[in-house]
């Protein structure tokens, strides 16, 4: 699974209003990304990391192991 696929999985778990409130990306942009009308960019990935802080390591690397820090991988996705 690549970073775009991991980001899409987290996007499916998120509330668009939470994502829009966590950064400068407007709600309508999140709608377009979620519906496949726009590609997810770096700013959106960064915001996903803010909304899901415990999944940051997994989101960026795909590694389910735990580095030094409060990271984990989602097991029920």
Order of alpha helices (4+ residues) and beta strands (2+ residues): alpha-alpha-alpha-alpha-alpha
